[in-house]
Amino acid sequence: QAKLVESGGGLARAGGTLRLSCAASGFTFSSFAISWYRQAPGQERQLVASITNSGANPYYADSVAGRFVISRDNVWNMLYLQMNNLKPEDTAVYYCYASRFATWGQGTQVTVSS
């Protein structure tokens, strides 16, 4: 059974950095694309970034392009999201998502103060 567990969220100031991690288990991680989503209060969950199984051709939402970097480690079955130059509008719960298995993690809260 596919399982995803996020960590690394917290409180940061505008302009700061955070690094999110997602530990995957229960499936052959290196074979599938995987994504980061976020959901702010009162808003729909939205795609932030995604990465292919090999790590090539990452996709970024316009709102985070140039500030966030998605990466993966297929040896340790880990997904990462390096978040730089954070803005208050980045405040949300961040989730990793494996679409092939329709599996979400439990989410990790990111709060950015101005």
C-alpha positions in Angstrom: 0.0 0.0 0.0 1.4 3.3 -1.1 2.2 5.7 1.8 3.5 9.3 1.8 4.7 11.2 4.9 5.6 14.9 4.7 7.8 16.8 7.1 9.8 20.0 7.3 7.0 22.6 7.5 7.0 25.4 10.0 7.1 29.1 10.5 9.3 31.4 8.3 9.6 35.0 7.6 9.1 36.6 4.2 12.2 36.1 2.2 13.2 33.1 4.2 13.6 29.4 3.2 12.2 26.1 4.1 12.8 22.6 2.8 10.0 20.1 2.7 10.5 16.4 2.6 8.2 13.5 1.6 9.1 9.9 2.5 7.5 7.3 0.2 6.9 3.7 0.9 4.8 0.8 -0.4 5.5 1.2 -4.1 8.4 1.4 -6.5 9.2 5.1 -6.0 11.7 5.4 -8.8 9.0 4.3 -11.4 6.5 7.1 -10.9 6.1 10.8 -11.2 5.2 12.6 -8.0 4.0 16.1 -7.1 3.7 18.7 -4.4 0.3 20.4 -3.9 -0.8 23.1 -1.4 -4.1 24.2 0.1 -4.6 27.6 1.8 -7.5 28.2 4.1 -10.7 28.6 2.1 -9.1 27.7 -1.2 -8.9 24.7 -3.4 -5.9 22.4 -3.4 -3.5 23.5 -6.2 -0.5 21.9 -7.9 2.8 23.5 -6.9 5.4 21.4 -8.7 5.8 17.9 -10.2 8.7 15.7 -11.3 9.0 12.7 -13.5 10.3 9.4 -12.3 13.8 10.2 -13.5 13.8 13.7 -12.2 13.8 15.3 -15.6 11.5 18.2 -16.8 10.1 19.5 -13.5 7.0 21.5 -13.7 6.3 24.6 -11.5 3.2 26.7 -11.0 3.7 30.3 -12.2 3.4 31.5 -8.6 6.5 29.5 -7.4 8.6 29.3 -10.6 12.1 30.7 -9.9 11.7 30.4 -6.1 10.9 26.7 -5.4 12.9 23.6 -6.6 11.5 20.1 -6.6 13.9 17.2 -6.4 13.9 13.5 -5.6 16.2 10.8 -4.3 15.3 7.5 -5.9 17.7 5.6 -3.6 16.2 6.8 -0.4 12.6 7.1 -1.8 12.4 10.8 -0.9 10.8 13.8 -2.5 11.9 17.3 -1.6 10.7 20.9 -2.1 13.2 23.6 -1.5 11.3 26.9 -1.0 13.3 30.1 -1.3 12.3 33.7 -1.0 9.1 32.8 0.7 6.1 35.1 0.6 3.1 35.3 2.9 0.9 34.0 0.1 2.9 30.7 0.3 1.2 30.0 3.6 -0.7 26.7 3.2 -0.7 23.0 4.0 1.6 21.3 1.6 1.0 17.7 0.4 2.9 15.2 -1.7 0.8 13.2 -4.1 1.4 10.1 -6.1 -1.2 10.2 -8.9 -0.6 6.7 -10.1 -1.9 5.5 -6.7 -4.2 8.4 -5.9 -2.4 8.7 -2.6 -1.9 11.8 -0.5 0.3 12.4 2.5 -1.1 13.9 5.7 0.3 17.4 4.9 2.7 19.7 6.6 1.8 23.3 7.5 3.9 26.2 6.1 3.3 29.6 7.6 5.1 32.7 6.3 4.9 35.9 8.2 5.4 39.3 6.6 
